[in-house]
Amino acid sequence: MVNIFYYIFKTLEYVMTRGVISEKWSMRVLWLCAIGSGITLFMVAQERQLQNRQKMIAEGLLREAELGSDAGEEV
């Protein structure tokens, strides 16, 4: 995640020093897009982590239920 911010910053720094974007508002829009992209990537990562955690919990409960039902039948 940190690497993404580093590359975005370096790209923006390159654009600023080359004078490709000279207007203040254009630069502000670029920064806003870069920050928004970083926030979006963070939110996607958090959502995927939550989904994986819920999946692991569900699989663990299912495994426990199967073990519990098998143990009861053997008696």
N, C-alpha and C positions, 0 to 999 in steps of 0.2 A: 504494500500500500504506500509506503514511504517513497519507494522508487517511482511510482506514478507521479507523485507530487513533484519530485525532483526533476523529472523529464518535462513536465508541464512548465515548471518554473524556468528551466533552462531554455525551453522553446520561446517562452514569452520574453526572457531576457535577450535572446538572440534577435527577436523581432524588434525589441525596443532599441537596441544598440545599432541595428542596421537602418533604422529610420523608416522602415516599411510602413509602420502605422504611426502617423505623427499626431493625430487628433487625440485629445484626452478621452473623449467619450468612447472611441473605438477601443482604446486600451482598457477602459473600465469594463466594457462589454466582454472583452477577452478574459479579464480576471474573473468576472462574474461567471462566465461559462466554465472556466477551469475549476473554480471553487464548487460550483454546482455539480460538475462531473465527479469531483472527489467525494462530495457528500453522497451522491447517488451510488457510487461504488461502495462506500461504507455501508449504506443502508441495505444494498443487495447482499453484501457479505454477512451482515447481521441476520437477515431473513433466512439465508441458506443455512447458517449455523443453527438457528432456531429450529428449522425444519429437520435438520439432521439429528438434533438432540431429541426432538419429539419422536422421530422414527426409531431411534435407538431405545428409547423408553418403551415404546409400544412393542418392539420386538422382544425386549427383556420381559415384559409382562406376559406376552404370549408364550414365551419359552417356559416361564414359571408355571403358567396355567397348564401347559402340556405335561410338564413334569409332575405337577400335583395330581392331575387326572390319571396319569399312568401309575403313580404310586398307589392310588386308591383302588385301582382295578386288580392289582397283583395280590391284594389281601384276600 
